[in-house]
Each structure stands twice: as C-alpha cells, then as structure tokens.
C-alpha cells in the first residue's frame, strides 16, 4: 500500500475513533494483512486495541501472525481476556508463547485459563524454557514419521495433518518408543522418491540439531551456517520436543541486532521496545541517563589529567590547541577497532582463543594508522608555520610532539578497542557494551597522558 494512501487511511481512522467506532472494520477490510499491521503499528495502544476489537477473530489472528506487527502483547492487553484467548488459540505455538511471555502477570493469569486445555498445557510447558533459548522460541507443531513407513504412507500422513501444523519445513523420523531423532527428510526428497521406498532410505541421518536450553544466538548461527530452513530441538535425554524455523531466527537477529545497537549507543537494552514517537519522555530520559552519567563521570578524569599537567600547559599554551585533535583521534580509532571485533565475535569469525592473533593484527594496524595521522598532523603544523607564527619559534618540535603522540594514541586506542570486547566476553558480558562511548571515554583520559608525556620529553629545555 503506498505511504500516502496509508497516511490518508490513518487520518480517517483517527477521525472515526474520535467520533464513533462504527465503520472502522469496513475501512480496513480490504487491506492486506501486512499493510494493516503497519497501520496498527502507527496507532496508540488504546487506538490499536479498538481497531483490533472490531476485526473478526480470523482476521485478528492473521494480523498478529505478521512478522512486522509490533507491541502484540501490549495491544492484546487492551482487549477482553476471552477475545485474547480466541486469538491466541489460532496462533502457532512459538508466536503464542512469545506473546504470553511479554504480557504482565495479571493479564497472563486472566487469559491463560481461558485457552483450550490442550493449548494451555502446551503453553505452560513452553513457558518453562528461558525466553532467549531454543526452547523459548521453538514450535512444537512438527510432522513425525515412523521409520517403518513407506514414502507413500508418509505423504498420506502429511496430507492428513498438514492443516494442523503451522508450516512444514521438514519431517522428522523418530523412534516410536524413545522419541529419539533418527533422521530428517524434506518434502522434496519424499516427492522425488518412489512411493514404495522406505522412509529410512531417503532420510538424512544425523541432522543438525540444537538443545532446548541452547542460546538463541547459537541457534541462529547454526541455521545460517548450514543454510537450514528449520532445526530440530532436543531435550537432554535426546527426545525431540520441537523445531526452530528460519523466520524465528530472523526475529532473533532483529532483536539481538537492536540490543547491540542500543548498547553501542550507551542506551539500556529493552528500553526502546516501542516506536520512537510513542516512548514517554520520562522513560526516554531514564533509560538514557544511566550510561550518560557513567560516561560523564569517566570523562571527568579528563579534567583531572589536564590538571595534572597544568604547569606544562601554562608554559606551552600551544599544546592545548591540539587536545581536541588528540582526544578525537584516539577515540575514533578505538571505536573502529571495537566495532570490527564485536562484529567478528558476533559472526563467530573469531573466538576468545584468537585474542593474541587479533592483538598482533591491531598493533600493526594501529601503528600504520598512527603513522598516517601523525604524518598529516606533522605536515599540517609545518605548512601552517610557513604562513603564521601561531606555533612559535619551536614549531618543529611542536609538530614532532603532535606526530609522535598521535602514533602512540592511535596505537593505544586501536589496542584498547580491540581487546575490550574479548575481556568483556571472557567475563560473561555482552561485548557490544565496550563500543564507541565506553572506548572513547577510556582513550580520552589515557590519550591525554600519552600526549603530555611525549611533550614533556620532546619539549624539555625549550618550551618546558
């Protein structure tokens, strides 16, 4: 739907909500599910709840099944518990579990008893798994095949249960007694095989699997690495309890990427789970203030460092001209290195054991980058001194001080930025926490110490 049409429809809905709810259902009846989801995303919670309450249950299920639909739990909390239960009954197991996990405890206690007995039992079982694990995002609706089946019997079985399943990415051949996984067979393999052929003959034995308590990021990496549409989930005893699909992984990647971006910007993860314009101002301030205060306190050490070199600055005021240059160069190089290493860790391109190799590469990179910036700084002062006396009679020594200091500061910034993610990962923290603001604050303080220490050595006997 074109943006201008969506905007016009949104204005009509707002007008109708202000006057009367009559006719809203007819307004949106012809919209595609994805377009209606986008429209509801732009409404307030109360408005979204009002619109959803006027839709047929089947239509509501279709909307809440859209991957672009946001605030699903919060919107459902605006509806009557009986209506919410009807919608949840129609969703897949993984989507239903995700929504209920995000509901408030009071709303959850009102809704869950109204679900059908089978779905309630399944939901309570899935809620036992931690939220960010394979068990927390899996669906239990998979096609189970008996190893004694022929291909023809398997296809007939699949047709008989297809309507009850969310989607059929693959079929799993299980031991009838233990429920242990014997193999996986795709629909393509079944269609291409002879009808009289045993299922065991066309199945892939020892398929890629994950455990129920395995972290969702690890599951996403496996699905991406092995180019899978779905991966079976096993309990500790080896029994198959469900599977994670590629669309579940996409949701995980979006969620994890959002958290990393927030951490890299020094914003508390989970703070901005609503559209930007719908976040209350006090919430926005509260969630951003924590890290800003920590970083501000860290930056106060910069003033302490400059106070320590107060006498040097009084004797050679020219040194103060290059403090912004020094601070920004170290922080920028550190942020670059930190971002590259965080990405490499997230994509499993490097492991914790590779820290030494990364350090060697970054030392060489830091030296190379430092020489480039140091040379530019040296030439800038040299060329400028040909037309101005701002740097005084000892401009050559000042240029040499800035050039050498930049080499040391960029090298240190690169080294600090590349090693901090390893240290945080080793301590069990998210490496994204070490990015731009944190690294910049650290390098700002130490960069000033390096700069003035070089100045003391180079300018002793002249300006100092």
C-alpha positions as CSV (number, residue, x, y, z in Angstrom):
1,X,0.0,0.0,0.0
2,X,1.5,3.4,-1.0
3,X,2.6,5.5,2.0
4,X,0.3,8.4,1.0
5,X,-2.8,6.1,1.0
6,X,-1.8,4.6,4.3
7,X,-1.5,8.1,5.8
8,X,-4.9,9.1,4.5
9,X,-6.5,6.0,5.9
10,X,-4.8,6.6,9.2
11,X,-6.3,10.1,9.4
12,X,-9.7,8.7,8.6
13,X,-9.4,6.1,11.4
14,X,-8.3,8.8,13.8
15,X,-11.3,10.8,12.9
16,X,-13.6,7.8,13.3
17,X,-12.1,6.9,16.7
18,X,-12.7,10.5,17.9
19,X,-16.4,10.4,16.8
20,X,-17.7,6.8,16.6
21,X,-16.2,3.3,16.2
22,X,-18.8,2.5,13.5
23,X,-17.3,1.6,10.1
24,X,-13.7,1.1,11.1
25,X,-13.9,-2.7,10.4
26,X,-15.2,-2.0,6.9
27,X,-12.4,0.6,6.3
28,X,-9.6,-1.9,6.7
29,X,-11.4,-5.0,5.4
30,X,-9.7,-4.9,2.0
31,X,-6.2,-4.2,3.3
32,X,-3.5,-6.9,3.1
33,X,-2.5,-8.3,6.4
34,X,1.0,-6.7,6.2
35,X,-0.5,-3.3,5.4
36,X,-3.0,-3.5,8.2
37,X,-0.1,-4.5,10.6
38,X,1.8,-1.4,9.5
39,X,-1.2,0.8,10.1
40,X,-1.9,-0.6,13.6
41,X,1.8,0.0,14.4
42,X,1.3,3.7,14.0
43,X,-1.7,3.9,16.4
44,X,-1.5,4.3,20.1
45,X,-2.2,1.3,22.2
46,X,-5.7,2.2,23.0
47,X,-6.5,3.0,19.3
48,X,-4.8,-0.2,18.2
49,X,-6.9,-2.2,20.7
50,X,-10.1,-0.5,19.5
51,X,-9.3,-1.4,15.8
52,X,-8.4,-5.0,16.6
53,X,-11.6,-5.4,18.7
54,X,-13.6,-4.6,15.6
55,X,-12.0,-7.2,13.4
56,X,-13.1,-10.8,13.0
57,X,-11.1,-13.3,15.1
58,X,-9.7,-14.9,12.0
59,X,-8.6,-11.5,10.7
60,X,-7.0,-10.7,14.0
61,X,-5.1,-14.0,14.0
62,X,-3.8,-13.2,10.5
63,X,-2.6,-9.7,11.7
64,X,-0.9,-10.9,14.8
65,X,0.9,-13.6,12.8
66,X,2.6,-10.9,10.7
67,X,6.4,-10.5,11.5
68,X,6.1,-6.7,11.2
69,X,3.4,-6.5,13.9
70,X,4.8,-4.8,17.0
71,X,3.6,-4.5,20.6
72,X,1.4,-7.6,20.2
73,X,1.3,-8.4,23.9
74,X,0.6,-4.8,24.8
75,X,-2.2,-4.5,22.3
76,X,-3.9,-7.7,23.4
77,X,-3.8,-6.4,27.0
78,X,-6.3,-3.8,25.8
79,X,-8.9,-6.5,24.8
80,X,-11.2,-8.7,26.8
81,X,-9.5,-11.9,28.1
82,X,-11.9,-14.1,26.2
83,X,-11.2,-12.4,22.9
84,X,-7.5,-12.6,23.6
85,X,-7.8,-16.3,24.2
86,X,-9.5,-16.8,20.9
87,X,-6.7,-15.0,19.1
88,X,-4.0,-16.9,20.9
89,X,-5.7,-20.3,20.2
90,X,-5.3,-19.6,16.5
91,X,-1.6,-18.7,16.6
92,X,1.3,-21.0,16.3
93,X,2.9,-22.3,19.5
94,X,6.1,-20.2,19.3
95,X,4.2,-17.0,18.5
96,X,1.7,-17.7,21.2
97,X,4.4,-18.3,23.8
98,X,6.3,-15.2,22.8
99,X,3.3,-13.0,23.3
100,X,2.3,-14.5,26.6
101,X,5.9,-14.2,27.9
102,X,5.7,-10.4,27.3
103,X,2.3,-10.0,29.0
104,X,2.0,-8.7,32.5
105,X,1.5,-11.3,35.2
106,X,-2.1,-10.0,35.9
107,X,-3.1,-10.2,32.3
108,X,-1.5,-13.5,31.8
109,X,-3.4,-15.0,34.8
110,X,-6.7,-13.7,33.2
111,X,-6.0,-15.1,29.7
112,X,-4.3,-18.5,30.2
113,X,-7.2,-20.2,32.0
114,X,-9.5,-19.3,29.0
115,X,-7.3,-21.1,26.5
116,X,-8.3,-24.6,25.3
117,X,-7.0,-27.4,27.6
118,X,-4.5,-28.7,25.0
119,X,-3.1,-25.3,24.1
120,X,-2.9,-24.3,27.8
121,X,-0.9,-27.5,28.7
122,X,1.4,-26.9,25.7
123,X,1.9,-23.2,26.6
124,X,2.7,-23.9,30.3
125,X,5.3,-26.5,29.1
126,X,6.9,-24.0,26.7
127,X,6.9,-21.2,29.3
128,X,9.2,-23.3,31.4
129,X,12.1,-22.7,29.0
130,X,14.1,-19.5,29.4
131,X,13.0,-16.8,27.0
132,X,16.2,-16.5,25.0
133,X,16.8,-20.2,24.4
134,X,15.9,-22.6,21.6
135,X,13.0,-23.9,23.8
136,X,11.7,-20.4,24.3
137,X,11.4,-19.7,20.6
138,X,10.6,-23.2,19.2
139,X,7.3,-24.5,17.9
140,X,6.1,-28.0,18.8
141,X,3.9,-28.5,15.7
142,X,6.1,-30.8,13.6
143,X,5.4,-33.8,11.4
144,X,6.5,-37.0,13.0
145,X,7.2,-40.0,10.8
146,X,7.6,-43.7,11.7
147,X,10.8,-45.4,10.3
148,X,8.6,-48.3,9.2
149,X,6.6,-46.1,6.9
150,X,6.9,-46.1,3.1
151,X,7.1,-42.9,1.2
152,X,3.5,-43.3,0.0
153,X,2.3,-43.7,3.6
154,X,4.4,-40.8,4.8
155,X,2.9,-38.5,2.1
156,X,-0.6,-39.6,3.0
157,X,0.1,-38.9,6.7
158,X,1.5,-35.5,5.9
159,X,-1.7,-34.6,4.0
160,X,-3.8,-35.7,6.9
161,X,-2.1,-33.5,9.4
162,X,-1.0,-30.6,7.2
163,X,-3.8,-28.3,8.3
164,X,-3.0,-28.7,11.9
165,X,0.6,-27.6,11.5
166,X,2.0,-24.1,11.3
167,X,4.2,-24.9,8.4
168,X,6.1,-28.0,7.2
169,X,9.7,-27.3,6.6
170,X,10.9,-30.9,7.1
171,X,9.6,-34.1,8.6
172,X,11.4,-35.9,11.4
173,X,11.7,-39.6,11.6
174,X,11.5,-40.6,15.3
175,X,12.0,-43.8,17.2
176,X,8.4,-44.8,18.2
177,X,9.3,-45.8,21.8
178,X,12.1,-43.3,22.8
179,X,11.1,-40.4,20.5
180,X,14.8,-40.0,19.7
181,X,15.6,-38.5,16.4
182,X,16.7,-41.0,13.7
183,X,16.8,-38.6,10.8
184,X,15.1,-35.8,8.8
185,X,13.5,-35.9,5.4
186,X,12.5,-32.9,3.3
187,X,9.2,-32.7,1.3
188,X,11.3,-32.6,-1.9
189,X,13.0,-35.9,-1.0
190,X,9.7,-37.5,-0.4
191,X,8.2,-36.3,-3.6
192,X,11.2,-37.4,-5.7
193,X,11.3,-40.9,-4.1
194,X,9.4,-44.0,-5.1
195,X,6.1,-44.5,-3.2
196,X,7.1,-48.0,-2.2
197,X,10.5,-46.9,-0.9
198,X,11.1,-47.0,2.9
199,X,11.3,-43.5,4.5
200,X,14.5,-44.6,6.2
201,X,16.2,-44.9,2.8
202,X,15.6,-41.3,1.7
203,X,16.1,-39.6,5.1
204,X,19.2,-37.8,6.2
205,X,20.6,-39.4,9.3
206,X,22.4,-37.3,11.9
207,X,20.8,-34.0,11.0
208,X,22.0,-30.7,12.6
209,X,20.2,-30.3,16.0
210,X,20.2,-27.9,18.9
211,X,19.4,-28.4,22.6
212,X,16.3,-26.9,24.2
213,X,18.5,-24.7,26.5
214,X,20.9,-23.6,23.8
215,X,21.1,-19.8,23.4
216,X,19.0,-18.4,20.6
217,X,22.0,-16.6,19.0
218,X,23.8,-20.0,18.7
219,X,20.7,-21.4,17.1
220,X,20.7,-18.5,14.6
221,X,24.3,-19.1,13.8
222,X,23.7,-22.8,13.1
223,X,20.7,-22.2,10.8
224,X,22.8,-19.5,8.9
225,X,25.9,-21.7,8.7
226,X,24.3,-24.8,7.4
227,X,21.7,-23.0,5.3
228,X,18.7,-24.6,7.0
229,X,15.0,-23.8,6.9
230,X,14.5,-25.4,10.3
231,X,16.4,-27.2,13.0
232,X,15.0,-29.8,15.5
233,X,15.2,-29.1,19.2
234,X,16.2,-31.9,21.5
235,X,15.9,-32.3,25.3
236,X,18.8,-33.5,27.4
237,X,17.6,-37.1,27.0
238,X,17.7,-36.8,23.2
239,X,13.9,-36.6,22.7
240,X,12.6,-34.2,20.0
241,X,10.4,-31.5,21.5
242,X,10.0,-29.1,18.6
243,X,11.9,-27.2,16.0
244,X,13.1,-23.6,15.3
245,X,12.3,-22.1,11.9
246,X,14.2,-19.6,9.8
247,X,11.5,-17.0,10.4
248,X,12.0,-17.4,14.2
249,X,15.7,-16.8,13.6
250,X,15.0,-13.6,11.7
251,X,13.1,-12.3,14.7
252,X,16.1,-13.3,16.9
253,X,18.5,-11.5,14.6
254,X,16.4,-8.3,14.6
255,X,16.1,-8.5,18.4
256,X,19.8,-9.1,19.1
257,X,20.8,-6.5,16.5
258,X,18.6,-3.9,18.2
259,X,20.1,-4.7,21.6
260,X,23.6,-4.4,20.2
261,X,22.8,-1.1,18.6
262,X,21.4,0.3,21.8
263,X,24.4,-0.9,23.8
264,X,26.7,0.6,21.2
265,X,24.9,3.9,21.7
266,X,25.1,3.6,25.5
267,X,21.3,3.1,25.8
268,X,19.9,0.5,28.2
269,X,18.7,-2.6,26.2
270,X,15.0,-3.2,26.3
271,X,14.3,0.5,26.8
272,X,13.1,1.3,23.4
273,X,10.7,-1.5,22.6
274,X,8.1,0.9,21.2
275,X,8.2,3.2,18.2
276,X,10.3,6.3,18.9
277,X,7.4,8.7,18.9
278,X,5.4,6.6,21.3
279,X,8.0,6.4,24.0
280,X,7.1,8.6,27.0
281,X,9.7,11.4,27.6
282,X,10.4,10.4,31.3
283,X,11.1,6.8,30.1
284,X,13.4,8.0,27.3
285,X,15.4,10.2,29.8
286,X,15.5,7.5,32.5
287,X,16.8,4.8,30.1
288,X,19.4,7.0,28.6
289,X,20.6,8.8,31.7
290,X,22.3,5.8,33.4
291,X,25.1,5.3,30.9
292,X,25.5,9.0,30.2
293,X,26.1,9.6,33.9
294,X,28.7,6.8,34.0
295,X,30.4,8.1,30.9
296,X,30.3,11.7,32.2
297,X,32.0,10.6,35.5
298,X,34.6,8.9,33.3
299,X,35.2,12.0,31.3
300,X,35.7,13.9,34.5
301,X,39.0,12.1,34.7
302,X,40.0,14.0,31.6
303,X,39.9,17.3,33.6
304,X,41.9,15.5,36.3
305,X,44.5,14.5,33.7
306,X,44.7,18.1,32.3
307,X,45.0,19.4,35.9
308,X,48.0,17.1,36.5
309,X,49.8,18.7,33.5
310,X,48.7,22.2,34.4
311,X,52.2,23.6,34.7
312,X,53.1,22.2,31.2
313,X,50.0,23.8,29.7
314,X,50.9,27.2,31.3
315,X,54.4,27.1,29.9
316,X,53.4,25.9,26.5
317,X,49.8,27.1,25.8
318,X,50.2,25.9,22.2
319,X,49.8,22.3,23.4
320,X,46.2,23.0,24.4
321,X,45.3,23.7,20.8
322,X,45.7,20.1,19.9
323,X,43.9,18.5,22.8
324,X,40.6,18.1,20.8
325,X,42.6,16.5,17.9
326,X,44.3,14.1,20.2
327,X,41.1,13.1,22.0
328,X,39.1,12.5,18.9
329,X,41.8,10.6,17.1
330,X,42.2,8.1,19.9
331,X,38.5,7.7,20.4
332,X,37.8,7.2,16.7
333,X,40.5,4.6,16.2
334,X,39.3,2.7,19.3
335,X,35.7,2.8,18.2
336,X,36.7,1.4,14.8
337,X,38.6,-1.5,16.3
338,X,35.9,-2.2,18.8
339,X,33.2,-2.3,16.2
340,X,35.2,-4.6,13.9
341,X,36.0,-7.1,16.7
342,X,32.4,-7.1,18.0
343,X,31.2,-7.9,14.6
344,X,33.7,-10.7,14.2
345,X,32.8,-12.2,17.6
346,X,29.0,-12.0,16.8
347,X,29.6,-13.8,13.4
348,X,31.9,-16.3,15.1
349,X,34.7,-15.3,12.8
350,X,37.0,-15.1,15.8
351,X,36.9,-16.9,19.1
352,X,38.2,-16.0,22.6
353,X,41.3,-18.1,21.9
354,X,42.1,-15.9,18.9
355,X,42.8,-12.8,21.1
356,X,46.5,-13.0,20.6
357,X,46.2,-13.1,16.8
358,X,43.8,-10.2,16.9
359,X,46.2,-8.2,19.1
360,X,49.1,-8.7,16.7
361,X,46.9,-7.5,13.8
362,X,45.7,-4.5,15.6
363,X,49.1,-3.5,16.8
364,X,50.3,-3.4,13.2
365,X,47.0,-1.7,12.1
366,X,47.4,0.9,14.9
367,X,51.0,1.6,14.0
368,X,50.0,2.1,10.4
369,X,47.1,4.3,11.1
370,X,49.0,6.2,13.7
371,X,51.8,6.9,11.2
372,X,49.3,8.2,8.7
373,X,47.5,10.5,11.1
374,X,50.8,11.6,12.7
375,X,52.3,12.5,9.3
376,X,49.2,14.5,8.5
377,X,49.4,16.3,11.8
378,X,53.1,17.0,11.4
379,X,52.7,18.3,7.9
380,X,49.7,20.5,8.9
381,X,51.8,22.3,11.6
382,X,54.8,22.5,9.2
383,X,52.9,24.0,6.3
384,X,50.9,26.4,8.6
385,X,54.1,27.7,10.2
386,X,55.2,28.9,6.8
387,X,52.4,31.4,6.9
388,X,51.8,32.0,10.6
389,X,53.7,32.3,13.9
390,X,50.9,30.9,15.9
391,X,53.0,27.8,16.9
392,X,56.0,30.0,17.9
393,X,59.7,29.6,17.1
394,X,59.8,25.9,18.2
395,X,57.1,24.9,15.8
396,X,59.2,22.0,14.5
397,X,59.4,20.4,18.0
398,X,55.6,21.0,18.5
399,X,55.0,19.3,15.1
400,X,57.2,16.4,16.1
401,X,55.4,16.2,19.5
402,X,52.0,16.0,17.9
403,X,53.1,13.5,15.2
404,X,54.7,11.1,17.8
405,X,51.8,11.5,20.2
406,X,49.3,10.6,17.5
407,X,51.2,7.4,16.7
408,X,51.1,6.4,20.3
409,X,47.5,7.4,20.9
410,X,46.1,5.8,17.8
411,X,48.0,2.6,18.6
412,X,46.7,2.6,22.2
413,X,43.1,3.3,21.0
414,X,43.2,0.5,18.5
415,X,44.6,-1.9,21.0
416,X,42.1,-1.0,23.7
417,X,39.2,-1.0,21.4
418,X,40.1,-4.5,20.0
419,X,40.9,-6.1,23.4
420,X,38.0,-4.8,25.5
421,X,35.4,-7.0,23.7
422,X,37.4,-10.1,24.4
423,X,37.7,-9.1,28.1
424,X,34.0,-8.5,28.4
425,X,33.1,-11.7,26.6
426,X,35.5,-13.6,28.9
427,X,33.8,-12.1,32.0
428,X,30.4,-13.1,30.6
429,X,29.2,-9.6,29.5
430,X,28.0,-8.5,26.1
431,X,30.9,-7.2,24.0
432,X,28.7,-4.5,22.5
433,X,28.9,-2.7,25.8
434,X,32.6,-1.9,25.1
435,X,31.9,0.0,21.9
436,X,32.0,3.7,21.0
437,X,31.1,5.7,24.1
438,X,33.0,3.4,26.6
439,X,36.1,3.1,24.5
440,X,36.1,6.8,23.7
441,X,35.9,7.7,27.4
442,X,38.8,5.4,28.3
443,X,41.0,6.5,25.4
444,X,40.3,10.2,26.1
445,X,41.9,10.1,29.5
446,X,44.8,7.8,28.6
447,X,45.4,9.8,25.4
448,X,46.0,13.0,27.3
449,X,48.5,11.2,29.5
450,X,50.3,9.9,26.4
451,X,50.2,13.3,24.7
452,X,51.6,15.4,27.6
453,X,54.2,12.7,28.5
454,X,55.6,12.9,24.9
455,X,55.5,16.7,25.2
456,X,57.5,16.6,28.4
457,X,60.2,14.5,26.7
458,X,60.4,16.3,23.4
459,X,60.0,19.9,24.6
460,X,62.1,19.7,27.7
461,X,64.7,22.5,27.7
462,X,62.7,24.6,25.2
463,X,59.1,25.3,25.9
464,X,59.1,23.2,29.0
